């Protein structure tokens, strides 16, 4: 969450000064946080492409901006919220430092004050190489090599299974449930209210869980 206002913002319950809330007709007499918010959104994307290694990518999304109550009054404050996704803890750390630096510096340049609040999310999900190979092998033996794909690039989804992978070697695999007759890239994604799932794929998922357990126990039997 990024929240910013005039350099001496009013505390909750206080009455904003005339400088804080000014009619749009005389914006030069006020500190207008709206264009500053837009600049911060743009600058965060530039920061990602110029300060973060392209081969250790991160994604910053500002998905919510809240300010004002009407159309003809400059708002006192702007609040922005979004997400940060990374494929390594190093990339995540650089991005967090960049978010704070960009937001506070741009706000200060316009005689405003920014507060950046970061809520820790799930750790980066990192598959164990050996166990990932084991998962691919079991899948190919179960459903055939043509139906198992080794993903060429990382996925940016957040996953609580990452906590398990920090403690034990393992791998996260995806189960295809695309509706019959649709190309996966054209089907609605899992976050869409239009998503339709091919429930026959659940049988494969159950069989995969069982095959993984049996193969692992057989391989490690004394």
N, C-alpha and C positions, 0 to 999 in steps of 0.2 A: 504494500500500500504506500503510495506517495501522496502526501497532503502538503499543500503550501498556500501561503497567503502573503499579505503585506508584511514588511519586515518586522513590524511589531503587531502581530495578530491579536485579535481580541480573544480572551479566554471564554470558555463556555459560560453563557449567562450574561456576558457583558454586551453592551450596545456598541455595534461597530461605528467607527467614526465616518464622517462624510467622505473622507478619502477612500475608505474601504469599500463603500457601496455608493457608486456614482452613476448618474444617468449616462446612457450611451452617447448622448449628444456632446458631452465634454470628457472624452476618455483620457485626455492629457492631464486631467486633474486627479486621476486615480491610478492605482496599480491594478491592471487588468490581468488576472491569472489565466484567462482562457487561451490567448495566443502563446503564452509561456508553456501551458500544458501541451499544446500541439507541437511546440518546438522540442520539448522533452521526449515525446513519443518518437519523433523523427530521429533525434540525436541518439536515442537508445539503439535504434537499428543501425545507424552508422557506427556506433561504438562496437557493436557485435562484429561487423565486417572488417573493422580496422584495428581492433585491439585483441580479438580472440582468434586463435589459430583456426583456419578454415578446415583443417583435418582433425580438429577436436571441437566440433561445433556445439553451439548453444543456440537456443531459441528463446527470445523474450517477446511476450505478447501482452500488450496493454488491452485488456478486454472490457474494461469498465471505466467510464469517466463520469463523475457526478459533480454538478455545480449549479448554483443559481435556482431561482424560483419563477422567473418571468423573462420576457424578451427584451425589456428596455432598461434593465439595471445590471451594471457590472457586478458579478458575484464577489463575495468577500474571500471565499476559498474555493479550491478545486481539489477533489479527491480522485485519485486514479488507482486502479487495481489490476493485477494481471498475474502471469505465471512466468517462471524461469525453468527451462528444461536444459539438461546437459547430458553428455555421455561420459563425463569423467568428473571426479571431485575437483581436480585442478581447474577445469573449465568453469565449473560452477562457482568456484571461489573468485576467479577473475571477473566473472560476470556480476557477482554480488558487489564487489568493490567498484566496478564500473557504474552500476545502477546508482549507488550512493553518490559517487563523484559527479556524474552527469546531472542528476536531479538537483543536488544542492548548488552546484556551480552555476547552472543556467538560471535557477531561481535568484541567486545572489546577483547575477549580472543585471537583473531587472528590478533590483531593490526589493526582493521578496525573500521569503524564508521557506525552505522545504524540509519536511520531516519524512524520512524513509523508514518504514516498518517492514521487516522481513520475517515471515513465518516459515520456519524450517519445514520442508516437505520430505517426501520419501528419498532415501539415498539413490544413487545411480545403480541401476540393475546391471550387473556384470556376470555373464555366464562363465562357468569354468570350462576351459577349452576341452579338456579330456571328457567331461561329462556332456558337453554339447555334441562332441563326436559320437558318443555312446547313444545319445538321443536320436541323432540322425540315422545311425545304423539300425536301431530298433524300429524306427518309423519306416525305413525302406524295406525291412524284412516283413513288416506287418501289412502295409498297404501297397508296396511296390515303389521302386525308385522314381517313377514318373510323377508320383503324387507327394513327394517330399522335397521341399525347397530349402536350400541353405541361403538365408537372407543375405543379400550382398551389402546392405548398409544397416546401421543401427536404427532402432525405433525410438521415438521420443516420448512414448507413453510412460506415465508415472505408475509404479507398481510396488505394492507392499511386500511382494515376494522378495524384493531386494534385501530385506532384513534377514531372511532365511539364507540367502546367498552370501551374506557377510559372515555367517557362522558355519555353513556347510557347503561343500562343492555341489553344484547342481546346475540346472539350465532351465530357462523359461522358453517354452515353445508355443506357437500359435496354432489354433485349430481352425481350419477353413469351414465356414458355414454359409458360404455365399448361396443365394437362391439358385435353383437349377435354371439354366438358360440365360443367366446374367453373367457378364464379365465382372470379375472382382473390382476392377478399377471404376466401374460404372455403378456398382451396387452402393446403397446407402450405408454409411459407416455406423459403428456401434453406438455413437453418441447422437445419432439422428432419430427423431421420433418416427421416421419413415422406414427404419431398418426392418427387414424381414429376414428371419433366420431359417436356414434349411436344417430342421431338427434331426434329419437322418445323420448329420455330421456328429451328433452327440454319441452315437454308437461307436464311431471311430475314436472319439475322445476317451470313452470308457475302456475300449480295448487297448488303447495306447497306455493308459495308466496301468492296466493289469500287465501288459507286456513289459513295460519298464520295470515293474517290481519283480516279476518272474525272472527276467533276464539278469537283473542286478543280483538277485539272491543266488541264482545259479552260478554266475561268474565268481561270486565271493563265498560260495559254500566251502566249508572245511572238509 
